[in-house]
Amino acid sequence: MASNKPIKAAVLGASGYTGADMIRLAALHPAIKLVALIAKGHAGQSLAQVFPHLASLDAPALVSSDHVDWSKVDVAFCGLPHGTAHSEIAKLPKRIKVIDMSADFRLRDPHLYADWYGGEHGAPELLKGAVYGLTEHYRDKIKGARLVACPGCYPTAVLLALLPLTKAKLIAREDIIIDAKSGVSGAGRTLKQNILFSEAGEGLSPYGIGNHRHVPEIEQELGLAAGAPVTVSFTPHLAPMARGELCTSYVRLAENATAGDLRAALAKAYAQSPFVRVVGEAVIPATQHVRGSNFCHIGVFADRLKGRAIVVSAIDNLVKGSAGQALQNFNLMHGFEETTGLEQLPLFP
C-alpha cells in the first residue's frame, strides 16, 4: 500500500543530465518531497543557478553529501558517475532505499565488474542484494528491494526488445548483432572533446568498438533468460542530437520461426506494460516518437536474408533509459501505480 505521508528523497549527482531529469520528474510526483540535492562540485549553488530550466521549482540548494541530514531521507536516487556510486551508497543508512542509475550494481559478478570497470567493487556485500531494475521483467523483485540497479540506457532498449524473444527461444543466442545510436547526453555533462558541438554536430561516429562496457550487462540478462550463455556483437554510435536512443538488432530466427512470431511474442510479453508499445508492421520506431517520455517503441521486420529478422527499439536515454525508469521502480517499491508521475506524452517535433 502506498503511504499517505510525503516520501523524502535525495538526489545524488544532482548537477548531471540524469540528475536534472530525475529532479524534473520527481518534482511532479504527488508523493515525493525533494529534501536534498547533492552535487559536490556545485555545493552552495541554487538549483536555478545550475539548471535555469528548473528555476520555478521550490527546491533546496545543492550541497555535498556530508551536509545532508540522512535521518530525514527515505529514498536516494543516485546519478553519480560509474565507479563512484558504490562507495557513496555504502555509506548510506541501511533503512534508506536506493535507486541507483550508475553501472556499479548492475553486474551480478564482482569479478566481472573489475574486468570491465578497471577496479575492484567497493561494496560487494551490497551487490549480492541488488535487484536489476529493468522494470518490465523484474517487477516482483523490485517491489521488495532495498537497492535497485537501473539498467544502462543501451541495455534498456536492447533488452526490452530481445529478452522475450530469447526466453521464448525464437532467436539464436549466438548470432545477435546490435547497432546502437545515442544522443550526446548519454556521455554525461563532463566536458569531453568528442562531445563538443563542433566535433559531435553534423556527424556520426562509433565508439567502444568491440569492448563497450554495456556488453556484459546485455549478455548477463540475455543469458539468464536463455538459460545458457549468450554472446552479442554490440557497437554504439554517437548521434548529433541531445537525447534519444535507437537500437537495431539483427537476429537469426529459430527453426520455423517468423518475424510475425517475434512480433506476437513481444505483444504478449508487454500486454500489461503501459510504457512498452509494439508498433504495427508498417511503423518504424524513431527517437522523435518517444522524446521526453518514458515509452519504448519496438518494431519487428523480416530481413531480406532468409531466416533472419530485424528488431528496432527506441527510447529517450534520459527518461526510460535512466531517470524515468528509476521513478517507475520507485513507484513499485512504494506501492504506487507504475505510471504515477510519468504520464507525460512524448514531445514532438
N, C-alpha and C positions, 0 to 999 in steps of 0.2 A: 504494500500500500504506500502511495506517495504521502510524504509528510506535508502538513499544512504550514509548518514553520519554514522561513527562508533558509535555504541551504547556502552556507557561507563558503565562497570559492576564492581560491588564489590562482593566479596565472603566472607560472614561472616562464621566463623568456618572453615577457610581455612586449618587448620592443621589436620582435621579429615579425615577419609576414604571417606566420602561423599564429603567433600571439595576438596580432591585431585582429585576425578573423575570429579567433576564439573570443576575444572581448566583444566584438561586434555581435556575435551570435548569442553569447551568454547574457549580454545586457538586456536582451529582449525576451529571455526565458522567464516565465512567470514565477518560478521558484528559486532562481539563483540571485544571490546578492554578492557582487564582487567586493571583497574586503581587502585584497592585497594584489598589487600588480608588481611583479618582481623583475627587474632588469638592472643588473649591477652597473653596466656602463652608462645608464641614463638615470641613475638614482638621484632623487631630488627634483626631477623634472615632472611637470604635469603631463597627463595623457595628451592633452591638446597640443603641447609643445612637440611631442614625438609623433603623434598622428593627428593632424588637424582635422581629418575627416571624422574623427570621433569626439570632437570638441563639445558636442551637445550633451554628452553623457556626464552624469554625476558620478564620477569615478575617483578613487583615491589616486594620489600621486605615485609615481614609480619609486620603488625602494630596493635596497639589497635584501637578501633573504634573512640576514641576521637582525633586521629591523622589523621583522614580522612577528606578531603575537600569534603563534601557531595554535594556541589554545582556543582561538576564535575562528579557526578554519576547519571546515568539514570535508572539503574535497579540493584537490590540487590538480589543475590542468598543466601539464609540463610540456613546454615547447622549446626546451633547451637543445643546443646542438648535440649531435651524436658524440658519445664519449664523455660527456659531462653530466648527463642526466642521472646516470646510475648513482654517482656519489652524492648528488643533491637529494635524490629521492630516498636514499638510505638514511639520511639524517632526519627525515620527517617522522613525527609521532605515528605509531602503528595504527592508531584509530582513524587517521586521515585516509580517505580513499584517494587513489591516484589514477589519473588517466594520462598516460604518457604518449606523446606524439613523436618522440625520438625513436631511434633504432635500438636503444640499449636493452630492451626487454623482449624484442620480437623473436630472436633466435633462441630456441629451447636448449641448445647445447652451448655451454660457456666456452668450450674449446673452439667451436665454430665461430663464435663471436671474436675470439682472439685472432683467429686466422684472417678474418675479413676486415676487422676494425683496428688492427695493429696494436692491441694491448689487452691485458687481462681484464676480465669483467670485474667491476668494483663491488658488486653486490650479488654474488651467485646465490646466496640464500634467499633473496627476493625473486630471482629469476625462476626458481622452482615453482613458485606460486603464481607467477604472472599468467594472465589469460590473453591469448591472441585476440585482438579486438576487431576482427572482421565481423561486423555486427550480424549480417545475414546468415552466417554459418556457425556462430558461437553464442547465440542468444542466451541459451540456458546457463552456460558457464559465466558469461559476462554478468548476469543478474546477481550472482553471489560472490563476485570477485572483489578483492580489495585493491588489486593492481591490474590495470588493463593496459596492454601494449598495443596501441593503434598501429595498423599496418602502414607501410610506406605508401606514397601516392601511386607509384607504378604497380606494386603488388596488389593494391586495392583494385585497380582497373583490370589487371590481368586475372587475378584470382576470381573475381566476380564472374568473369566470362568463362573461365576454364575449370573451376572446381566442380561444378555439377556434371560437366562432360567427362572429366577424369573419374569421378566417383561412379558414374554410370557405365564406365568403360566403353564410351562411344568414340574415343580418340586414342591413338597410340601414345604411350607415355615416353617413348624415346625419340620422337620426331616432332618437336614443338619449336617453332621459330617465332620470336616475338620482336616486332619492330615497334618501338615506343617513342612518343614525342611529348615533350613537356614545355610549358611556359617557363619563362626565365625566373619567376618567383620560386620555382622548385629548387633553385640553387641557393635560396636564402637571401638575407638582406645585407650580409657582409660584402664589402667591396672586393670584387674579383675582376681581373682583366677581361675574362671571356664573357662576362655578362654586362660589360659597358655597352651603352646604346650603340655606339659606332662599331662595336665588334659583334654584337648579337643581332642587331637590326638588319633587316633585308638579307638574311642568310639563314642557313640551316646546317647544323653540324652535329655529328655523332660524338659521343664521349664514353668513357668507361668501356671501351670495346673489349668484349671477351672476359671482363672481370668486374662488372659493376656490382656494388655491394647488395643490391636488391635480389641478385640471383639466388643466393642460398635461402632467402626468405620465401621466394616463389617455389623453389624446389622442395623446401621443407613442407609447405602446406599441400602442394600437389601430391607429394609422396605419401603424406598421411591419408589423403583422400583415395589414392590408388592402392594403398596397402603394399607398395613396393617403391623403390627409388625411381625418381623422375628426373630427367635432365632436360634443360632448355637452352636454346641459343637466344640470348637477350641482348639487344642493342638499343640504348636510349639515344635520343637526339634532343638538342636544344632548339626550340622553335621561337621565332621572333614575336612572341606575344607575352603578355604579363602573366596570365593564368590559363589553365586548361591542360588536359592530358588526353592523348589518343593512343590506344594500343591496338595494333593489328597483329593478330596471332594466326600463323599458318600451321594447320594441323593435318595429320593423316588420319583418315577415318578408320574405325574398326571395321572388320569384315561385315559387309551387308548394310552398314550404317550410311545414312544420307544426311545432307545438310538440313533437311526437314526434320530429321530425328533430333539433331542437335538443337534446333530452334524449339522443338516441342519440349525437350528436356529442360531447357533454360526457362521456358514459360512456366512449366510445372514447379520448378525449384523456387521461383520467385513470385508465385501466385499471391502469396501473403506478405510480400515485401514492398512497402509503399514507395521506396526510393529507387528500385531497380526496374527498369522498363525494357522489355524485349520488343524491339521495334518491328514493324511489318517488313515483309520481304523486300519491298521496293524502297524502304527508307534506309539511308546511310547515316549512322551516328556521326555527330560532329561536335567539337568542343563548344561552338557557339550555341548549341541547343541545351547545354547544361550549365553554362557560365553563371557563377554566383549562387548555385543551388547545390543541394545535397543529392541530386539524382545521378544515376548511372544509366546510360543508354547502351544496349548491346544489340548488335546485328549479326546475322549469320548468312554467309553467302557460299554457294557452291563454287569451287575453283574449276577453271577450265582443265586442270590436270586431274585425271581420273583418280578417284579415291582420296581427294583432298578437299578441305574446306577452309574458309577464311572467317575468323571471328573478330569483330571490331567492337571495342568498348571505349566510351568517352565519359570522362568525369571532370569536375573542377578540382584541380590538385590541392587547393587550399581549403575546400569545403569537404566534399565526400572523401577526398584524399588526405584529409587531416582534421581541421577543426570541426567540421560538420559531423564527421564520423565519431569524433570524440564526444560531441554533445549527444549524438544518438546513443552512444554507450552509457553516458551519464543518465539518460532517461531510463534505460534498462536497469541500471544499478540502483536507481532510486524510486522505481515503481511508477514512472510516468509513461504516458503514451509515447511510443517511439518517435513520433513526428513532432512532439512538443518543441516549439522554438525553431523549427526547421521547415515551416510551411511555405517559405518564400519561393516563388516561381523563378525560373531562370531569367537572367537579363538578356534582352535581345534588342537590337544588334549589339 
